[in-house]
Amino acid sequence: MTSQGKQKEKKIEYGFAEHQGKRSEMEDIHVIENIGNWHIFCICDGHGGRGIVDLVASTLKQHLLTPIVASLEEKKSGQWRQEIRKLFAKYDRYLYDQDKKKESGCTFNCVLYNTQTQTLILINLGDSRSAVLCNQKEIHQTIDQKPASAIEQKRISLAHGCVSMGRVNGVLAVARALGDFSLKTYRQLPYDPVRGCVSAIPDVFVFNTSSCNTLDIVLACDGIWDVLSSNDLFNISLISSSSVSIAAQTCLETAYALESSDNMSIFVISIR
C-alpha cells in the first residue's frame, strides 16, 4: 500500500523478438539494463559489418548508459538533453580511440523510464524508431535522421560533404550514427563526432508521464518500420495485450510476411 500523496510505482512488462531476416548476417543487438530507478531498453542496428556494434555491445553500459544515469541524477532536468548529447560525443570518441580504422557503424534508439518519477526519455541516433501511446493515444514518435531531410542536408553541406542518391557522400543511408569514422570528417578535420558529415549527436526527448494511466511503447529497428507504421504496430500490440512477448513476436512475423528485407528487432513495452 502506498502512503497518501505518493504515486503508486508502475509495473513494467516487455516482450522482445528478433530475426536475421533475409540478410546474410545479423547486425542488430539489443540491451536491457536496470541502473538505479531507470529501466533501459535499447536497439543498436549495425551496418557495414559487426565491428562497431560488437564494440558497442561490450562497452555501452560502462561508457555510456551508466554516465547517462549519473548525469540524470546529478543535473537538473533542463540540462539533460545537453548532457546526454555531450556524453554521446564522448562515447563516439572513445570508440574511435579503440579502433579508428573500423569502417562499420550502428544506429541507436533507447527508451529510459524512471519508476519513481515516471519520467520517460527517448534517445534516437539514426533510423531505428520508438513510438509512445499515453492512455492509448499516440503522443510521440522519434524522427529518422535521413540524409535527404533539410536539416541534415544543411548540416552535411556545412561539413563540406554532400548527399547523393539519398546517402551521405553517396555511401551511408543515415545521417547520424555511432562509428562510421571515415564519414565523420568536418571540412579539413579527419574526425569530428559533433559536426562531421555523419554526426554522433542524438535527438533527446523528455516526458513526464504521471498523467498516463497506461503507457505503451514500441521500439524497433528500420527493418520493422520499413513495412509497418506505428498505427499498425500498436493495433497488433493492443490486440495481443494479454502478452507483450506474443505482441512482439506477432509484429516481427507480420513484418517478415510483408517481405521486410532487413534484420528485424522489436521491443513491445507496457507500463501500467
C-alpha positions in Angstrom: 0.0 0.0 0.0 1.3 3.5 -0.9 1.0 6.4 1.5 -1.3 9.2 0.8 0.0 11.8 -1.7 2.6 9.4 -3.3 2.3 7.9 -6.7 2.0 4.2 -7.0 5.0 2.7 -8.7 4.1 1.4 -12.1 4.7 -2.2 -13.3 6.8 -2.6 -16.5 6.4 -5.6 -18.8 8.2 -6.1 -22.1 8.5 -8.5 -24.9 11.3 -8.8 -27.4 11.7 -10.5 -30.7 14.4 -10.6 -33.4 15.1 -12.3 -36.7 18.0 -12.2 -39.1 15.5 -11.9 -42.0 16.9 -12.2 -45.5 20.3 -10.7 -44.6 23.5 -12.9 -44.6 24.4 -11.7 -41.1 22.6 -10.4 -38.0 23.9 -6.9 -37.2 21.3 -5.8 -34.6 21.9 -6.0 -30.9 19.6 -5.2 -28.0 20.3 -4.1 -24.5 18.2 -4.4 -21.3 19.5 -2.7 -18.2 18.3 -1.5 -14.8 20.5 1.2 -13.3 19.2 2.8 -10.2 15.5 3.6 -10.7 15.9 3.7 -14.5 14.7 0.8 -16.7 16.6 1.0 -20.0 15.8 -0.7 -23.4 18.0 -0.1 -26.5 18.3 -1.4 -30.0 21.5 -0.8 -32.0 21.3 -1.6 -35.7 24.7 -2.2 -37.2 25.7 -1.6 -40.8 28.9 -2.4 -42.7 29.6 -5.4 -40.6 29.6 -6.2 -36.9 32.8 -4.3 -35.9 31.3 -1.3 -34.2 28.1 -3.0 -33.0 30.2 -5.7 -31.2 32.3 -3.0 -29.6 29.2 -1.1 -28.5 27.8 -4.4 -27.0 30.8 -4.8 -24.8 31.2 -1.1 -23.7 27.8 0.5 -23.8 26.8 0.1 -20.1 30.1 1.2 -18.6 30.9 4.0 -21.0 27.5 5.5 -22.0 24.5 4.2 -20.1 26.0 4.5 -16.6 27.3 8.0 -17.2 23.9 9.0 -18.6 22.1 7.8 -15.5 24.7 9.6 -13.3 24.0 12.8 -15.2 20.3 12.4 -14.9 20.7 12.1 -11.1 23.2 14.9 -10.8 21.9 17.5 -13.2 18.6 19.5 -13.4 16.1 18.2 -16.0 16.6 21.3 -18.1 20.2 20.2 -18.6 19.5 16.6 -19.5 19.4 16.9 -23.3 22.6 18.8 -23.5 24.4 16.5 -21.1 23.3 13.4 -23.0 24.5 14.8 -26.3 27.9 15.6 -24.7 28.1 12.0 -23.5 27.4 10.6 -26.9 30.2 12.7 -28.4 32.5 11.5 -25.7 31.4 7.9 -26.3 31.9 8.0 -30.0 35.4 9.4 -29.5 36.1 6.5 -27.1 35.0 4.1 -29.8 37.3 6.0 -32.3 40.2 5.7 -29.9 39.7 1.9 -29.6 39.9 1.4 -33.4 39.7 4.4 -35.7 40.1 2.2 -38.8 36.7 0.5 -38.3 34.5 1.2 -41.3 31.3 0.0 -39.8 28.7 1.8 -37.6 25.4 1.5 -35.9 22.3 3.4 -35.2 21.0 3.7 -31.6 17.5 4.1 -30.2 16.9 3.9 -26.5 14.0 4.1 -24.0 14.7 5.1 -20.4 11.9 5.0 -17.8 12.1 6.0 -14.1 9.7 4.0 -12.0 9.7 6.6 -9.2 9.3 9.9 -11.1 7.5 8.4 -14.1 9.9 10.2 -16.4 10.3 8.9 -19.9 13.3 9.7 -22.1 13.7 8.7 -25.7 17.1 8.9 -27.4 17.4 8.5 -31.1 20.5 8.3 -33.3 19.8 7.2 -36.9 16.7 5.5 -38.3 15.6 3.0 -35.7 12.5 4.4 -34.1 10.3 4.4 -31.0 6.7 5.5 -30.6 4.7 6.1 -27.4 1.0 5.8 -26.5 -0.3 7.5 -23.4 -3.8 6.3 -22.4 -3.9 4.7 -25.9 -3.3 8.0 -27.7 0.0 8.5 -29.6 2.0 11.3 -28.0 5.3 10.9 -29.7 7.4 9.1 -32.4 11.1 9.7 -32.9 12.1 11.1 -36.3 14.5 9.2 -38.6 17.7 11.2 -39.3 17.9 10.7 -43.0 20.5 12.5 -45.2 17.8 13.8 -47.5 16.0 15.8 -44.8 16.5 19.6 -45.0 18.1 19.8 -41.5 20.6 17.0 -42.2 21.4 18.3 -45.8 22.3 21.7 -44.4 24.5 20.2 -41.6 26.3 17.9 -44.1 26.9 20.7 -46.5 28.4 22.8 -43.7 30.8 20.0 -43.1 31.8 20.1 -46.8 30.0 16.8 -47.5 27.2 16.0 -49.9 24.1 14.0 -50.2 24.0 11.8 -53.3 21.3 9.2 -54.0 19.9 9.8 -50.5 23.2 8.9 -48.9 25.9 10.8 -47.1 28.7 11.3 -49.6 26.9 8.7 -51.7 27.7 6.0 -49.1 25.6 5.9 -45.9 21.8 6.0 -45.8 21.6 7.5 -42.3 22.9 10.9 -41.3 23.8 10.1 -37.7 25.3 7.0 -36.1 28.0 5.7 -33.8 31.1 4.7 -35.7 31.4 5.3 -39.5 34.6 7.3 -38.7 35.7 7.8 -42.3 32.4 9.8 -42.8 32.9 11.9 -39.7 35.1 14.4 -41.4 34.5 18.1 -40.8 36.0 20.3 -43.5 39.7 19.7 -43.1 39.4 17.8 -39.9 39.7 14.0 -40.2 37.2 13.3 -37.4 34.6 15.4 -35.6 31.8 13.4 -33.8 29.7 16.6 -33.4 30.0 18.5 -36.7 31.1 15.7 -39.0 29.2 14.7 -42.2 27.9 11.8 -40.1 27.2 13.0 -36.6 27.1 11.1 -33.3 24.7 13.6 -31.7 21.2 12.2 -30.9 17.8 13.7 -30.6 16.7 13.5 -27.0 13.0 13.8 -25.8 11.9 14.0 -22.2 8.3 13.4 -20.9 6.6 13.5 -17.6 4.1 10.6 -17.9 2.5 10.9 -14.5 -0.9 11.6 -16.2 -0.6 8.4 -18.2 -2.6 5.6 -16.6 -1.3 3.3 -19.4 1.9 3.7 -21.3 2.6 1.6 -24.4 5.9 1.8 -26.3 7.2 0.1 -29.4 11.0 0.3 -30.1 12.2 -1.2 -33.3 14.9 -1.1 -36.0 14.2 0.1 -39.5 13.6 -3.5 -40.7 10.3 -3.3 -38.9 9.4 0.3 -39.6 10.1 -0.1 -43.4 6.9 -2.1 -43.7 4.8 -1.3 -40.6 3.5 2.1 -39.2 3.2 2.9 -35.6 -0.6 2.5 -36.0 0.0 -1.0 -37.4 2.3 -2.0 -34.5 0.1 -0.6 -31.8 -3.0 -2.3 -33.3 -1.2 -5.6 -33.2 0.2 -4.9 -29.7 -3.2 -4.0 -28.2 -4.9 -6.9 -29.8 -2.2 -9.2 -28.3 -2.4 -7.3 -25.0 -2.6 -10.5 -22.9 1.1 -11.0 -23.6 3.8 -8.4 -24.6 6.0 -11.3 -25.7 3.3 -12.6 -28.1 2.8 -9.0 -29.3 6.5 -8.5 -30.1 6.6 -11.9 -32.0 3.4 -11.1 -33.9 4.8 -7.7 -35.0 8.0 -9.4 -36.2 6.2 -12.2 -38.1 3.9 -9.6 -39.7 6.9 -7.5 -40.9 8.5 -10.7 -42.3 5.3 -11.7 -44.1 5.3 -8.2 -45.7 8.7 -9.0 -47.1 11.0 -6.8 -45.0 14.4 -7.5 -46.4 16.4 -6.3 -43.4 17.4 -7.6 -39.9 14.4 -7.2 -37.5 14.4 -6.4 -33.8 11.5 -5.1 -31.7 10.6 -4.3 -28.1 6.9 -4.0 -27.0 6.8 -2.3 -23.6 3.7 -2.0 -21.4 3.7 0.2 -18.3 0.7 0.1 -16.0 
